[in-house]
């Protein structure tokens, strides 16, 4: 009798484990390396995504054109990066939508030590990811405000993502400026480069990193997306809790391959209630309006007149995810 009961219990356990395995959904995420991925790193390390029935595969992209192309082709399901990239992709007819925020741009304009002001960038080379999206438009606007036009007064050179640009600026002093975020901005400052201001100081309210997906995928996988967004917000809350600082710093150090003191400085920026990661990854609609205004002004999209953000946003999944977390 005992043997039969033990066998039955084992079969029940095996069946439950099998059911859990079958219920687990694999999601491929594509991101740039950096501070903005802290919630993902912590959520993976602490099993938050797993508790929401998700198996996360994290991919790092070398640049935004490859990221946009990858999402459009179905190489992954979810992208986290500057939301202007989602707008750019949507304008190709791919149906990309922004479903959650992330930060108000942790990017700063870093320059070589000999550059005293934006005016000193005349005749110099400014390096960017892609010249017609996101932070490249921030740079162009910041320099335009000082009377400098790309192609006329300075060279705007597409190179790589933030990690690559940081390395290029360190190795080649001819590259006079670029937008950098932590930990690369922290490392750049230690290497003698200096900041001329954060994005919001240069161009006003700005929605930086956000989460974006294809509308068709979201509609077909609404529950999965909502579980992901709920897990992300839960992970963000966990990551920014001061009680978890030491654990989060250790995770950042390991995942980004940076020294513990750099990881600690990176966490401190992420946890800043004003300059860091936005609480609950709430989307800043005013910041997004400015993103659209910059795109309209700097490259003439929509004939130079920006539309309202709702064309590029669907926050219904995020709102249901928050509601689920509050239960």
N, C-alpha and C positions, 0 to 999 in steps of 0.2 A: 504493500500500500504506500509506504514512504517513498519507495523508488518511483512508483507511478506518479505520485504528487510532485516529486522533484522534477521528473521528466516533463510533466505538464507545465510546471512553473518555468522551466527552461524554454519550452516551446513558446510560452506566452511572452517571455522576455525577448526571444529571437524575433517573434512576430512584431512586437512593439518597436524594436530597433529597426526592423525592416521598413515598418510604416513611417518611422521618423526619417529614415534615409530617403524614402520615396517622396516625402513631403518637402525635403530640402531642395531649394531652387538655386541653381548656380547663376551668378550675375558677374558679368565682366565690366569692370570700371576702368576708364581711361583718364589719367590725370597727368599734371606736371609735378615733378618733385617739389616739395616745399612745405611750409608751415600749414598751408590750407588743407593738407591731408591728415592733420592731427586726429580729427574724429574717426577717420577710417582706420588709421593705425591702431588707435586705442580700442575701437570697436572690434577689430579683428583679434587683438591680443587678449581682450577680456571676454570674448565669446558673445558679445552683444548681437552681432549679426547672426551667429549660429542659433541663438535663442529665438530669433525671429524667423528661423527656418531658411537662412540664406548662407550660401557658400560663395564668398567674395574672391574673385580673381582680380588682382590689381595690376594694371598695365601703366607704364610710364611712356608718355609720348615725347618725341624729340622736338616737335613744333606744332603750332595750331593748324596749319593746312592739313597735316597728316591726321590730326585728331578729327577735324571736320569730315575729311574723306572717309575715315574709318567708321565713324558713326553712321554716315549715309550708306555705307556698304554693308553694315551689320556686323562689323568686326568686333563690336562690343555693344552693350545695351545702354550704358550710362556714361556721361562725360561730366567732369568737374573742371571748369576753367572759366576764364573771363566770359561773361554772358554775351558780350558783343559777338563772340564766335558763333553762338547759337543764332543770333539775329542774322549774321552773314550767311550761315548755312540755310536758314529759313528762306532767305531771299533767292536761293538757287532752286527753290521748289521742293526741297527735301523734307519739309514739314517738321523742323526742329522746334521744340518748345522748352521754355524755362519753367522748371517745376519747384525750385527752391533757391534761396539765396546762399550766402556763405560769408562774404566779407565786403567791406566798403572799399576794397583795394588796399592791400598791404604793400603795394608797390611804391617805391621811391625813385626819384631821378638821381642816379649816382653818376658822378663825373670824376675824371682824373684830377690829381692834386693841384695841377696848374690852372684848372678852370675855376675862376672866382665867381662867375655868375653865368646865367643863361646867355647873356650877350657874348660871352667869351667862346661860345660854341660856333660862332660864325667862322666858316671855312673848315670846320672839323667834320668828323664822321660820327654819326649817332647810330648805334646798332639796335635792331629790334627783332622780334620774332617774325611776324608777317607785317608788311607795311600798311595794310589797309584794314586792320581790325584791332580792337581792344587797346592795349597799352601803347601801341605805336601811335594811335590817334591822340592819346593823352600827351605824349611827347610832342607831337606835331602842333597840338593846340598850345601847349605851354611855350614852345619856341615862337609860335606865330604871335602870341601876345607880346613878345619882345621884338617883333618886327622881322623875325627870321622865317623864311619859306624853304621847305624841303626842295632840293634840286637846284635852288638858286643860291641860297646862303649857306647850306650845309648838305652833306651827303647822308641820306637815310638808307642804311644798308641792312637788308634782311640776313640774319645769321642762324639763330637757334633759339631754343627755349631759355628760360631764366638761368638754369645751371650752366648751359653752354656759353651764354653771354657773359656771365660772371667770370668764367675762365678766360674768355677772350680778352676782356678788359684788363685782367691781371697780366696776361702775357703780351699784350700789344697796346702800348700807350697811344697809338694813333686812333684807337677806338675811344673817343672822348667821353661818351655818355651812353647810358642805357637805364631802363627801368628794372629794378631788382627788388625782390622780396626776401624775407627771412627763410632760411638761415643765410642765404647768399648775400644779402645786404649787410648782415653782421660781419661776415667774413670779409666783404669788400672794405668795410670801414677799418677793419684790422689791418688790411693790406695798404691802407693809405688813401683809398678813395673816399669821397665825401658826398653827402646828400644835399641836393638843392631843394628838397621838399617832397612830401608825399603827394600822391595823385589828387586827393581831395583838397590839398592846399594849392595845387597848381590849376585845377580846373573846376573845383566845386564838388557837390555831391556826386558820388560815383558808385554804381553797383559793380563790384569786382567779380570775384569767383562766384559761380552759382552752379546748380545742378541742371543739366539739360538732356533731353532724350528726344527720340523721334515720336511725334504725335501718334502715329499708327501703332508703334510698340506700346506706348502708354495705354491707349484705348484697349488693346488686346491683352494687356497684362496689368490691369489697374490694381488688383490686390497685391501683386508682387511689388509694384512700385510703391504702394502705400506702406507695405512692410519695410521696404528699404528706407524710405524717408523717416519712418518712425524709429528704426534702428539707428539711423544716422543722427537724429536729434538726441536720442538717448545717449549715444556715444559722445556727442559733443558736450552734453551736460556733464557726463562723467569725466571727460578730458579736461574741462575748464574748472572743475571743482578744486579749490585750493588744497583740500585734503588729499587729493590724488596727484599733486604736483610732482613728487619724486618719481612715482611710477610712470607718469606721462613723459617726464624728461628722459627717463631711461629708454622708453619706447622710441621717442624721437631720435635719440642718440644712435640706437641700433638700426632703425629703419632708414635714416638719412645718412648714416655713416659719418657722423660728426662728433666732435669732442663733447663730453658731458657739459662743460661750461657754455659751449655754443648752444647746445640743446636747451639748457636752462634759460639762457637769454631769449631764445626763440619762443619757449613756452610763455615767458613773461609778456612778450609782445602779443601772443595769441590770446592771452587771458585779459588783456587790457579792455575794459568795458566800452571804450570809445574807439580805439585804434585797432583792436584785435578782431578775432572772429565774432561775427554777429550772434548774439544769444539766440538759440533755437534756429539759427540759419534763416532768419526772416529776410525776405526780399525787400529791398529798399526801392519802392516805386519811383520816388523822386530821383534817386541815383540812376535808375534805369532810364528815366526820361532824359537825363543828361547824357547817358551813353548813346541814346538814339539821336540826340541833338548834335553830338560830336560827329557821329557817322554822317548825318545829313550835311553838316557844315564842311567837314574836312574832305569828304570824298564825293559829295553830291548825291548820295542815295536818296531816293524818293523825290528827286528834283530839288533837293535842298530843304525840304519841309518834313520834319520828323513826324511820324504818326504817334498815336497813343500806344502805350506799352501792351495793352491787352491783346494785340495781334500776335504777340510773341510769348505770351505767358499763360499758363494754366495752373493756378494754385489750388485747385480743388483736391488734388491728390495729397498735397501737403496739409491742407486743412483737415482732411479725414485722418491723416497720419497723426496729427497733433491730438485730435479728438480721441483716437485709440489709446494714445499714451496717457491721457488724463483719466481713463477709466480705472 
